[in-house]
Amino acid sequence: MMEKKGEEFMTEADWEEHLMLQIASRSSDALEKLYDRYERPLYSFIYRIVGDGMAAEEIIQELFLKIWNNAEAYTSNGRNGKVSSWVFAMARNRSIDWLRRRDSRPAAGGEIGLDVISDPLTTELAVENRLMAEQMRQALSELNVEQKQVLEWVYYGGYTQQEIADHHDIPLGTVKSRIRLGLRQLRKRLGDSWREGVRT
């Protein structure tokens, strides 16, 4: 994904760093953009730990208040790493605090979230995979029904183009056309983070 600022194009990581600088300068618009980007993957991550939907929503609200109040400290400290890792590490800590206050154990599957966040390299990959999956779902939802359907068959069903044509009685040329147009829209939406992998 590439975000445009003036005539310059920034990588996703640079764009997030730029948002943090704006938040440090008290830009509520930048905070809203960061919230829109992370709210859904954060909810999924936190819910896996605490197992409580209302608590997950409360933790997210507390988390973004903390981001608002600590953005300047983040931008002035070069050791905080990527914005994504910093955000998810705080989410993990606040989730554990919530569990401790209630003397609770992590929800089923929550242990995975706790283990993943303990290792910096694994954390980077886990966070990026979560965000990529969320972006992919969002990008697919923006395609027309026919394009979305064939791409889901390819990427989630594991079908080849020929198998799709045979199983669903669609001309192979039509399948290829729908995939090509769908991929074009996905590349437009996901930018450099997109990698093609269609089997013919």
N, CA, C and O of each residue as an XYZ file, in Angstrom:
800
protein
N       0.845     -1.186      0.000
C       0.000      0.000      0.000
C       0.878      1.231      0.000
O       1.855      1.300      0.746
N       0.544      2.198     -0.822
C       1.284      3.447     -0.862
C       0.317      4.588     -0.609
O      -0.757      4.648     -1.209
N       0.696      5.486      0.273
C      -0.131      6.641      0.562
C       0.528      7.867     -0.062
O       1.753      7.986     -0.061
N      -0.283      8.774     -0.594
C       0.260      9.926     -1.296
C       0.266     11.146     -0.400
O      -0.728     11.454      0.258
N       1.372     11.824     -0.379
C       1.495     13.089      0.340
C       2.120     14.079     -0.624
O       3.305     13.970     -0.940
N       1.337     15.053     -1.100
C       1.818     15.955     -2.122
C       2.151     15.173     -3.364
O       1.306     14.449     -3.890
N       3.377     15.309     -3.844
C       3.800     14.573     -5.028
C       4.630     13.356     -4.650
O       5.101     12.637     -5.531
N       4.816     13.114     -3.362
C       5.650     12.006     -2.926
C       4.783     10.822     -2.506
O       3.694     10.996     -1.958
N       5.282      9.625     -2.770
C       4.585      8.430     -2.347
C       5.354      7.800     -1.192
O       6.572      7.630     -1.256
N       4.624      7.459     -0.140
C       5.239      6.873      1.037
C       4.859      5.408      1.146
O       3.774      5.002      0.731
N       5.762      4.622      1.707
C       5.425      3.245      2.014
C       4.413      3.252      3.148
O       4.182      4.275      3.791
N       3.817      2.092      3.379
C       2.839      1.963      4.448
C       3.445      2.335      5.797
O       2.831      3.055      6.583
N       4.660      1.836      6.061
C       5.327      2.129      7.335
C       5.615      3.619      7.472
O       5.427      4.197      8.542
N       6.075      4.244      6.374
C       6.355      5.689      6.408
C       5.087      6.495      6.639
O       5.096      7.501      7.349
N       3.984      6.035      6.024
C       2.711      6.723      6.197
C       2.270      6.680      7.652
O       1.779      7.672      8.190
N       2.447      5.517      8.290
C       2.076      5.403      9.696
C       2.957      6.278     10.571
O       2.476      6.895     11.522
N       4.258      6.337     10.252
C       5.159      7.228     10.989
C       4.713      8.682     10.829
O       4.746      9.467     11.776
N       4.300      9.014      9.619
C       3.812     10.367      9.347
C       2.563     10.668     10.178
O       2.418     11.762     10.723
N       1.670      9.689     10.266
C       0.476      9.862     11.091
C       0.852     10.103     12.546
O       0.263     10.959     13.205
N       1.826      9.357     13.049
C       2.234      9.532     14.439
C       2.795     10.920     14.686
O       2.564     11.504     15.745
N       3.525     11.450     13.725
C       4.029     12.817     13.857
C       2.879     13.811     13.912
O       2.911     14.773     14.680
N       1.858     13.568     13.087
C       0.693     14.441     13.100
C      -0.084     14.330     14.409
O      -0.566     15.328     14.945
N      -0.197     13.102     14.915
C      -0.888     12.900     16.190
C      -0.121     13.596     17.312
O      -0.720     14.196     18.205
N       1.204     13.513     17.260
C       2.031     14.203     18.254
C       1.809     15.709     18.202
O       1.980     16.410     19.200
N       1.423     16.198     17.017
C       1.104     17.621     16.850
C      -0.369     17.903     17.116
O      -0.878     18.980     16.806
N      -1.058     16.891     17.708
C      -2.462     17.008     18.131
C      -3.435     17.068     16.966
O      -4.392     17.842     16.989
N      -3.191     16.249     15.946
C      -4.123     16.159     14.819
C      -5.121     15.036     15.096
O      -4.762     13.859     15.050
N      -6.368     15.394     15.383
C      -7.397     14.390     15.634
C      -7.745     13.631     14.351
O      -8.167     12.476     14.399
N      -7.561     14.296     13.201
C      -7.817     13.640     11.920
C      -6.839     12.484     11.710
O      -7.230     11.422     11.226
N      -5.579     12.684     12.070
C      -4.571     11.626     11.939
C      -4.890     10.476     12.887
O      -4.724      9.310     12.527
N      -5.345     10.793     14.090
C      -5.723      9.739     15.037
C      -6.887      8.922     14.492
O      -6.923      7.701     14.642
N      -7.829      9.598     13.865
C      -8.980      8.909     13.286
C      -8.544      7.966     12.167
O      -9.075      6.862     12.046
N      -7.584      8.394     11.349
C      -7.077      7.545     10.268
C      -6.388      6.307     10.837
O      -6.567      5.201     10.327
N      -5.603      6.498     11.892
C      -4.930      5.367     12.515
C      -5.950      4.422     13.139
O      -5.796      3.203     13.075
N      -6.981      4.984     13.735
C      -8.047      4.187     14.338
C      -8.757      3.353     13.268
O      -8.991      2.160     13.461
N      -9.098      3.984     12.144
C      -9.787      3.272     11.062
C      -8.939      2.107     10.545
O      -9.466      1.062     10.166
N      -7.632      2.302     10.536
C      -6.732      1.267     10.018
C      -6.625      0.083     10.977
O      -6.567     -1.065     10.536
N      -6.599      0.347     12.273
C      -6.282     -0.695     13.236
C      -7.459     -1.233     14.041
O      -7.325     -2.271     14.691
N      -8.594     -0.568     14.019
C      -9.681     -0.950     14.925
C     -10.101     -2.404     14.763
O     -10.228     -3.120     15.757
N     -10.320     -2.851     13.534
C     -10.809     -4.217     13.322
C      -9.767     -5.281     13.667
O     -10.087     -6.210     14.409
N      -8.515     -5.185     13.154
C      -7.522     -6.196     13.556
C      -7.221     -6.170     15.047
O      -6.950     -7.215     15.637
N      -7.265     -4.981     15.672
C      -7.036     -4.896     17.111
C      -8.145     -5.591     17.885
O      -7.887     -6.297     18.860
N      -9.380     -5.384     17.443
C     -10.503     -6.013     18.130
C     -10.345     -7.536     18.097
O     -10.530     -8.211     19.109
N     -10.002     -8.063     16.927
C      -9.819     -9.502     16.782
C      -8.700    -10.008     17.686
O      -8.835    -11.043     18.339
N      -7.605     -9.275     17.717
C      -6.436     -9.649     18.524
C      -6.774     -9.630     20.018
O      -6.476    -10.580     20.742
N      -7.395     -8.545     20.466
C      -7.707     -8.391     21.891
C      -8.773     -9.397     22.327
O      -8.692     -9.973     23.413
N      -9.766     -9.599     21.470
C     -10.838    -10.528     21.821
C     -10.298    -11.939     22.034
O     -10.779    -12.669     22.901
N      -9.299    -12.319     21.242
C      -8.709    -13.649     21.392
C      -8.049    -13.804     22.753
O      -7.941    -14.917     23.267
N      -7.611    -12.705     23.338
C      -6.951    -12.763     24.642
C      -7.972    -12.713     25.781
O      -7.918    -13.528     26.702
N      -8.898    -11.758     25.718
C      -9.808    -11.545     26.852
C     -11.116    -12.301     26.732
O     -11.761    -12.580     27.743
N     -11.524    -12.644     25.500
C     -12.762    -13.390     25.315
C     -14.013    -12.632     25.703
O     -15.021    -13.240     26.062
N     -13.960    -11.310     25.636
C     -15.102    -10.478     26.041
C     -15.202     -9.303     25.064
O     -14.304     -8.465     24.992
N     -16.314     -9.254     24.309
C     -16.466     -8.230     23.278
C     -16.490     -6.820     23.829
O     -15.833     -5.928     23.292
N     -17.254     -6.611     24.912
C     -17.332     -5.277     25.515
C     -15.969     -4.841     26.043
O     -15.569     -3.688     25.883
N     -15.259     -5.779     26.674
C     -13.930     -5.463     27.198
C     -12.987     -5.106     26.059
O     -12.196     -4.171     26.178
N     -13.063     -5.846     24.953
C     -12.192     -5.566     23.806
C     -12.427     -4.147     23.287
O     -11.473     -3.435     22.971
N     -13.686     -3.737     23.198
C     -14.005     -2.389     22.735
C     -13.480     -1.338     23.710
O     -12.948     -0.309     23.293
N     -13.630     -1.599     25.006
C     -13.136     -0.652     26.016
C     -11.621     -0.531     25.960
O     -11.071      0.566     26.068
N     -10.948     -1.671     25.789
C      -9.484     -1.661     25.725
C      -9.010     -0.869     24.511
O      -8.025     -0.135     24.589
N      -9.708     -1.018     23.394
C      -9.342     -0.268     22.190
C      -9.474      1.235     22.433
O      -8.600      2.009     22.043
N     -10.566      1.645     23.074
C     -10.762      3.065     23.358
C      -9.662      3.595     24.285
O      -9.127      4.684     24.077
N      -9.337      2.802     25.310
C      -8.258      3.197     26.227
C      -6.925      3.263     25.488
O      -6.106      4.151     25.727
N      -6.727      2.315     24.595
C      -5.480      2.245     23.840
C      -5.278      3.486     22.977
O      -4.183      4.048     22.941
N      -6.331      3.914     22.283
C      -6.172      5.074     21.408
C      -6.070      6.376     22.198
O      -5.488      7.350     21.721
N      -6.629      6.392     23.392
C      -6.404      7.542     24.266
C      -4.935      7.587     24.676
O      -4.325      8.654     24.744
N      -4.382      6.407     24.947
C      -2.958      6.331     25.305
C      -2.084      6.748     24.121
O      -1.092      7.454     24.299
N      -2.449      6.315     22.918
C      -1.699      6.722     21.725
C      -1.736      8.241     21.578
O      -0.714      8.866     21.295
N      -2.910      8.830     21.772
C      -3.073     10.288     21.683
C      -2.165     10.995     22.680
O      -1.548     12.013     22.365
N      -2.093     10.441     23.891
C      -1.327     11.096     24.951
C       0.164     10.791     24.904
O       0.965     11.492     25.521
N       0.539      9.731     24.164
C       1.943      9.318     24.157
C       2.595      9.371     22.783
O       3.707      8.874     22.604
N       1.914      9.968     21.814
C       2.463     10.024     20.455
C       3.787     10.771     20.411
O       4.699     10.381     19.682
N       3.895     11.834     21.183
C       5.136     12.621     21.166
C       6.297     11.792     21.713
O       7.413     11.859     21.198
N       6.027     11.009     22.761
C       7.078     10.151     23.322
C       7.500      9.098     22.306
O       8.680      8.764     22.198
N       6.519      8.575     21.558
C       6.846      7.565     20.545
C       7.740      8.159     19.462
O       8.750      7.560     19.093
N       7.377      9.325     18.954
C       8.130      9.913     17.840
C       9.515     10.371     18.265
O      10.414     10.462     17.429
N       9.707     10.661     19.547
C      11.019     11.136     19.999
C      11.929      9.992     20.431
O      13.107     10.199     20.723
N      11.369      8.781     20.467
C      12.146      7.609     20.871
C      12.324      6.689     19.677
O      11.367      6.055     19.235
N      13.522      6.610     19.157
C      13.774      5.808     17.962
C      13.810      4.314     18.213
O      14.034      3.538     17.283
N      13.586      3.883     19.485
C      13.687      2.463     19.805
C      12.322      1.788     19.902
O      12.241      0.639     20.337
N      11.262      2.462     19.512
C       9.924      1.885     19.635
C       9.565      0.934     18.494
O       8.570      0.215     18.586
N      10.359      0.919     17.419
C      10.071      0.033     16.298
C       8.928      0.535     15.445
O       8.555      1.706     15.506
N       8.372     -0.373     14.643
C       7.274     -0.007     13.765
C       6.050      0.403     14.571
O       5.850     -0.048     15.699
N       5.238      1.264     13.973
C       3.993      1.675     14.624
C       3.130      0.453     14.909
O       2.554      0.337     15.991
N       3.038     -0.457     13.944
C       2.185     -1.634     14.115
C       2.610     -2.466     15.318
O       1.763     -2.896     16.100
N       3.911     -2.697     15.477
C       4.401     -3.493     16.609
C       4.138     -2.779     17.927
O       3.750     -3.406     18.913
N       4.346     -1.487     17.942
C       4.126     -0.676     19.141
C       2.665     -0.729     19.557
O       2.357     -0.911     20.735
N       1.768     -0.572     18.598
C       0.331     -0.574     18.878
C      -0.118     -1.930     19.412
O      -0.846     -1.994     20.403
N       0.311     -3.020     18.758
C      -0.119     -4.339     19.194
C       0.531     -4.743     20.516
O      -0.076     -5.470     21.303
N       1.745     -4.284     20.768
C       2.377     -4.566     22.060
C       1.590     -3.892     23.187
O       1.381     -4.487     24.244
N       1.159     -2.658     22.960
C       0.338     -1.976     23.967
C      -0.996     -2.669     24.144
O      -1.504     -2.774     25.261
N      -1.569     -3.145     23.041
C      -2.849     -3.847     23.123
C      -2.687     -5.124     23.935
O      -3.553     -5.459     24.743
N      -1.605     -5.827     23.732
C      -1.328     -7.058     24.491
C      -1.193     -6.731     25.969
O      -1.775     -7.418     26.807
N      -0.430     -5.686     26.304
C      -0.220     -5.334     27.705
C      -1.512     -4.922     28.395
O      -1.767     -5.309     29.536
N      -2.329     -4.132     27.694
C      -3.586     -3.681     28.298
C      -4.555     -4.850     28.460
O      -5.340     -4.882     29.407
N      -4.500     -5.802     27.542
C      -5.353     -6.980     27.649
C      -4.961     -7.824     28.851
O      -5.819     -8.321     29.581
N      -3.653     -7.983     29.051
C      -3.175     -8.746     30.205
C      -3.551     -8.030     31.502
O      -3.946     -8.669     32.476
N      -3.426     -6.705     31.510
C      -3.826     -5.933     32.693
C      -5.294     -6.157     33.011
O      -5.678     -6.300     34.172
N      -6.114     -6.187     31.957
C      -7.558     -6.409     32.163
C      -7.795     -7.782     32.787
O      -8.614     -7.918     33.696
N      -7.081     -8.797     32.305
C      -7.224    -10.147     32.845
C      -6.762    -10.201     34.301
O      -7.392    -10.850     35.136
N      -5.673     -9.525     34.592
C      -5.144     -9.547     35.964
C      -6.105     -8.874     36.943
O      -6.284     -9.330     38.072
N      -6.716     -7.784     36.490
C      -7.663     -7.087     37.363
C      -8.835     -7.989     37.717
O      -9.449     -7.848     38.774
N      -9.138     -8.925     36.810
C     -10.265     -9.835     37.041
C      -9.797    -11.228     37.432
O     -10.596    -12.159     37.539
N      -8.483    -11.359     37.644
C      -7.906    -12.650     38.014
C      -8.377    -13.739     37.065
O      -8.785    -14.820     37.489
N      -8.312    -13.429     35.746
C      -8.805    -14.347     34.727
C      -7.661    -14.951     33.940
O      -6.552    -14.418     33.916
N      -7.949    -16.079     33.290
C      -7.009    -16.688     32.355
C      -7.325    -16.193     30.944
O      -8.453    -15.780     30.672
N      -6.330    -16.231     30.036
C      -6.613    -15.846     28.650
C      -7.713    -16.704     28.057
O      -7.855    -17.877     28.400
N      -8.489    -16.110     27.164
C      -9.550    -16.853     26.486
C      -8.939    -17.930     25.608
O      -7.739    -17.905     25.336
N      -9.760    -18.880     25.162
C      -9.282    -19.941     24.277
C      -8.652    -19.332     23.049
O      -9.264    -18.509     22.368
N      -7.427    -19.735     22.765
C      -6.717    -19.164     21.618
C      -5.929    -17.925     21.983
O      -5.089    -17.471     21.207
N      -6.194    -17.362     23.177
C      -5.499    -16.155     23.578
C      -4.020    -16.368     23.780
O      -3.215    -15.463     23.564
N      -3.655    -17.601     24.207
C      -2.243    -17.882     24.434
C      -1.410    -17.650     23.185
O      -0.244    -17.265     23.270
N      -2.013    -17.887     22.022
C      -1.298    -17.665     20.770
C      -0.915    -16.203     20.638
O       0.214    -15.872     20.274
N      -1.870    -15.332     20.938
C      -1.602    -13.900     20.854
C      -0.498    -13.484     21.807
O       0.339    -12.652     21.456
N      -0.478    -14.057     23.026
C       0.530    -13.698     24.008
C       1.900    -14.199     23.588
O       2.891    -13.486     23.744
N       1.973    -15.413     23.057
C       3.258    -15.959     22.633
C       3.823    -15.181     21.454
O       5.010    -14.855     21.412
N       2.950    -14.892     20.501
C       3.394    -14.197     19.293
C       4.002    -12.846     19.626
O       5.030    -12.467     19.066
N       3.371    -12.125     20.533
C       3.808    -10.758     20.795
C       5.097    -10.716     21.607
O       5.709     -9.654     21.725
N       5.528    -11.864     22.178
C       6.721    -11.876     23.017
C       8.007    -11.853     22.201
O       9.065    -11.511     22.730
N       7.934    -12.208     20.928
C       9.121    -12.250     20.081
C       9.024    -11.147     19.032
O       8.072    -11.136     18.253
N       9.988    -10.210     18.989
C       9.893     -9.058     18.081
C       9.717     -9.429     16.618
O       8.871     -8.855     15.932
N      10.518    -10.394     16.123
C      10.426    -10.751     14.709
C       9.084    -11.396     14.409
O       8.432    -11.052     13.423
N       8.663    -12.347     15.269
C       7.372    -12.995     15.076
C       6.254    -11.982     15.164
O       5.261    -12.080     14.443
N       6.410    -11.008     16.048
C       5.406     -9.958     16.198
C       5.227     -9.190     14.899
O       4.103     -8.951     14.457
N       6.346     -8.805     14.290
C       6.281     -8.070     13.022
C       5.479     -8.857     11.993
O       4.590     -8.313     11.339
N       5.803    -10.153     11.853
C       5.132    -10.976     10.854
C       3.665    -11.171     11.190
O       2.810    -11.116     10.306
N       3.368    -11.397     12.457
C       1.982    -11.629     12.861
C       1.133    -10.394     12.624
O       0.015    -10.486     12.117
N       1.668     -9.237     12.992
C       0.932     -7.986     12.811
C       0.697     -7.719     11.331
O      -0.413     -7.380     10.920
N       1.758     -7.877     10.530
C       1.620     -7.616      9.103
C       0.636     -8.589      8.454
O      -0.136     -8.205      7.575
N       0.666     -9.856      8.892
C      -0.276    -10.833      8.349
C      -1.713    -10.481      8.718
O      -2.616    -10.601      7.890
N      -1.927    -10.049      9.955
C      -3.268     -9.652     10.384
C      -3.772     -8.479      9.542
O      -4.900     -8.489      9.050
N      -2.917     -7.476      9.389
C      -3.322     -6.294      8.634
C      -3.548     -6.632      7.167
O      -4.483     -6.131      6.542
N      -2.680     -7.491      6.618
C      -2.817     -7.868      5.221
C      -4.122     -8.621      4.998
O      -4.823     -8.388      4.013
N      -4.446     -9.539      5.933
C      -5.687    -10.306      5.810
C      -6.895     -9.377      5.881
O      -7.870     -9.550      5.151
N      -6.815     -8.393      6.765
C      -7.924     -7.444      6.911
C      -8.058     -6.584      5.654
O      -9.164     -6.331      5.175
N      -6.916     -6.143      5.130
C      -6.928     -5.343      3.910
C      -7.457     -6.152      2.730
O      -8.190     -5.634      1.888
N      -7.076     -7.437      2.680
C      -7.529     -8.292      1.591
C      -9.047     -8.456      1.638
O      -9.726     -8.346      0.617
N      -9.574     -8.721      2.845
C     -11.029     -8.871      2.975
C     -11.746     -7.594      2.544
O     -12.764     -7.642      1.854
N     -11.198     -6.451      2.961
C     -11.812     -5.177      2.599
C     -11.736     -4.943      1.102
O     -12.708     -4.510      0.485
N     -10.563     -5.235      0.511
C     -10.382     -5.030     -0.931
C     -11.298     -5.940     -1.732
O     -11.887     -5.507     -2.722
N     -11.428     -7.198     -1.317
C     -12.310     -8.130     -2.020
C     -13.761     -7.674     -1.950
O     -14.514     -7.831     -2.911
N     -14.151     -7.107     -0.807
C     -15.545     -6.678     -0.643
C     -15.902     -5.538     -1.584
O     -17.078     -5.288     -1.846
N     -14.876     -4.842     -2.096
C     -15.120     -3.702     -2.979
C     -15.225     -4.109     -4.450
O     -15.569     -3.289     -5.301
N     -14.923     -5.392     -4.749
C     -15.041     -5.863     -6.130
C     -16.497     -6.180     -6.452
O     -17.328     -6.321     -5.555
N     -16.797     -6.292     -7.760
C     -18.160     -6.729     -8.091
C     -18.283     -8.219     -7.768
O     -17.273     -8.897     -7.582
N     -19.491     -8.721     -7.703
C     -19.756    -10.072     -7.210
C     -18.996    -11.128     -8.010
O     -18.424    -12.047     -7.425
N     -18.982    -11.011     -9.340
C     -18.348    -12.027    -10.178
C     -16.838    -12.066     -9.976
O     -16.255    -13.146     -9.886
N     -16.196    -10.894     -9.903
C     -14.758    -10.850     -9.692
C     -14.407    -11.375     -8.305
O     -13.454    -12.139     -8.146
N     -15.173    -10.967     -7.311
C     -14.937    -11.414     -5.935
C     -15.051    -12.930     -5.838
O     -14.248    -13.584     -5.172
N     -16.045    -13.474     -6.502
C     -16.296    -14.903     -6.424
C     -15.134    -15.718     -6.987
O     -14.666    -16.660     -6.348
N     -14.670    -15.355     -8.183
C     -13.594    -16.153     -8.788
C     -12.289    -16.025     -7.995
O     -11.536    -16.992     -7.883
N     -12.022    -14.843     -7.449
C     -10.790    -14.673     -6.671
C     -10.867    -15.448     -5.356
O      -9.856    -15.976     -4.893
N     -12.035    -15.521     -4.759
C     -12.190    -16.330     -3.546
C     -11.993    -17.804     -3.858
O     -11.389    -18.531     -3.069
N     -12.502    -18.252     -5.007
C     -12.286    -19.641     -5.409
C     -10.803    -19.926     -5.594
O     -10.315    -20.990     -5.214
N     -10.088    -18.969     -6.181
C      -8.655    -19.149     -6.436
C      -7.859    -19.135     -5.134
O      -7.087    -20.055     -4.866
N      -8.049    -18.084     -4.318
C      -7.172    -17.875     -3.162
C      -7.606    -18.606     -1.901
O      -6.762    -19.010     -1.100
N      -8.895    -18.780     -1.716
C      -9.360    -19.474     -0.521
C      -9.773    -20.912     -0.817
O      -9.702    -21.770      0.063
N     -10.201    -21.179     -2.035
C     -10.580    -22.543     -2.404
C      -9.454    -23.344     -3.006
O      -9.504    -24.574     -3.021
N      -8.419    -22.653     -3.513
C      -7.273    -23.345     -4.086
C      -7.502    -23.886     -5.483
O      -6.743    -24.737     -5.949
N      -8.554    -23.398     -6.170
C      -8.863    -23.895     -7.509
C      -7.984    -23.219     -8.565
O      -7.580    -22.066     -8.412
N      -7.698    -23.966     -9.643
C      -7.049    -23.360    -10.803
C      -8.121    -22.688    -11.656
O      -9.315    -22.906    -11.453
N      -7.686    -21.880    -12.600
C      -8.635    -21.223    -13.504
C      -9.436    -22.251    -14.301
O     -10.639    -22.092    -14.507
N      -8.757    -23.303    -14.744
C      -9.436    -24.338    -15.521
C     -10.474    -25.069    -14.670
O     -11.564    -25.377    -15.152
N     -10.141    -25.348    -13.409
C     -11.077    -26.019    -12.513
C     -12.318    -25.169    -12.261
O     -13.436    -25.681    -12.193
N     -12.102    -23.873    -12.125
C     -13.244    -22.973    -11.926
C     -14.152    -23.013    -13.142
O     -15.374    -23.085    -13.017
N     -13.543    -22.966    -14.316
C     -14.323    -23.003    -15.560
C     -15.117    -24.310    -15.660
O     -16.293    -24.303    -16.022
N     -14.471    -25.416    -15.339
C     -15.125    -26.728    -15.451
C     -16.215    -26.919    -14.407
O     -17.315    -27.367    -14.729
N     -15.911    -26.579    -13.150
C     -16.835    -26.844    -12.049
C     -18.048    -25.917    -12.041
O     -19.127    -26.290    -11.581
N     -17.855    -24.704    -12.559
C     -18.937    -23.725    -12.477
C     -19.520    -23.361    -13.845
O     -20.322    -22.437    -13.977
N     -19.087    -24.124    -14.859
C     -19.630    -23.950    -16.206
C     -19.514    -22.497    -16.680
O     -20.467    -21.900    -17.180
N     -18.305    -21.957    -16.500
C     -18.011    -20.590    -16.956
C     -16.911    -20.703    -18.010
O     -15.924    -21.401    -17.776
N     -17.044    -20.042    -19.159
C     -15.979    -20.100    -20.173
C     -14.629    -19.701    -19.574
O     -14.543    -18.746    -18.803
N     -13.578    -20.438    -19.934
C     -12.256    -20.167    -19.378
C     -11.830    -18.726    -19.642
O     -11.224    -18.089    -18.780
N     -12.144    -18.213    -20.828
C     -11.792    -16.824    -21.134
C     -12.460    -15.840    -20.189
O     -11.865    -14.830    -19.813
N     -13.700    -16.133    -19.804
C     -14.425    -15.272    -18.867
C     -13.795    -15.329    -17.483
O     -13.662    -14.308    -16.809
N     -13.403    -16.545    -17.060
C     -12.736    -16.695    -15.761
C     -11.461    -15.865    -15.730
O     -11.209    -15.131    -14.775
N     -10.651    -15.988    -16.795
C      -9.384    -15.250    -16.856
C      -9.619    -13.742    -16.843
O      -8.891    -12.987    -16.199
N     -10.648    -13.327    -17.566
C     -10.961    -11.900    -17.624
C     -11.368    -11.368    -16.253
O     -10.922    -10.298    -15.838
N     -12.220    -12.125    -15.548
C     -12.662    -11.692    -14.217
C     -11.495    -11.633    -13.230
O     -11.397    -10.717    -12.414
N     -10.614    -12.631    -13.324
C      -9.443    -12.638    -12.444
C      -8.533    -11.455    -12.754
O      -8.056    -10.771    -11.848
N      -8.299    -11.221    -14.041
C      -7.416    -10.124    -14.442
C      -7.947     -8.784    -13.955
O      -7.198     -7.977    -13.406
N      -9.248     -8.545    -14.157
C      -9.845     -7.279    -13.730
C      -9.866     -7.166    -12.204
O      -9.636     -6.094    -11.643
N     -10.150     -8.307    -11.538
C     -10.162     -8.294    -10.081
C      -8.789     -8.012     -9.506
O      -8.651     -7.237     -8.560
N      -7.757     -8.652    -10.088
C      -6.384     -8.421     -9.628
C      -5.953     -6.980     -9.836
O      -5.234     -6.408     -9.017
N      -6.400     -6.404    -10.939
C      -6.062     -5.002    -11.208
C      -6.609     -4.102    -10.099
O      -5.938     -3.177     -9.640
N      -7.854     -4.397     -9.676
C      -8.453     -3.601     -8.605
C      -7.748     -3.854     -7.265
O      -7.556     -2.929     -6.474
N      -7.367     -5.108     -7.019
C      -6.664     -5.417     -5.774
C      -5.305     -4.739     -5.720
O      -4.909     -4.210     -4.681
N      -4.586     -4.754     -6.848
C      -3.278     -4.086     -6.883
C      -3.437     -2.593     -6.619
O      -2.622     -1.976     -5.932
N      -4.496     -2.030     -7.178
C      -4.761     -0.613     -6.983
C      -5.020     -0.313     -5.506
O      -4.597      0.718     -4.983
N      -5.723     -1.234     -4.848
C      -6.099     -1.054     -3.445
C      -4.945     -1.382     -2.493
O      -4.742     -0.678     -1.504
N      -4.182     -2.456     -2.789
C      -3.175     -2.937     -1.859
C      -1.764     -2.490     -2.196
O      -0.875     -2.572     -1.349
N      -1.540     -2.015     -3.422
C      -0.235     -1.496     -3.808
C       0.859     -2.539     -3.722
O       0.665     -3.682     -4.134
N       2.018     -2.149     -3.183
C       3.193     -3.013     -3.171
C       3.062     -4.202     -2.233
O       3.833     -5.156     -2.333
N       2.095     -4.156     -1.323
C       1.945     -5.273     -0.390
C       1.287     -6.479     -1.050
O       1.253     -7.561     -0.463
N       0.749     -6.304     -2.294
C       0.039     -7.373     -2.987
C       1.018     -8.251     -3.743
O       1.935     -7.756     -4.398
N       0.817     -9.572     -3.646
C       1.613    -10.523     -4.423
C       0.642    -11.478     -5.121
O      -0.225    -12.065     -4.474
N       0.786    -11.632     -6.431
C      -0.109    -12.523     -7.167
C       0.318    -13.972     -7.003
O       1.492    -14.268     -6.782
N      -0.668    -14.884     -7.114
C      -0.339    -16.302     -6.996
C      -1.423    -17.151     -7.611
O      -1.865    -18.122     -6.997
N      -1.868    -16.810     -8.821
C      -2.945    -17.559     -9.466
C      -2.368    -18.720    -10.244
O      -1.456    -18.546    -11.052
N      -2.902    -19.912     -9.998
C      -2.463    -21.093    -10.746
C      -3.352    -21.259    -11.969
O      -4.576    -21.163    -11.867
N      -2.756    -21.503    -13.101
C      -3.520    -21.667    -14.337
C      -3.886    -23.131    -14.546
O      -4.533    -23.470    -15.537
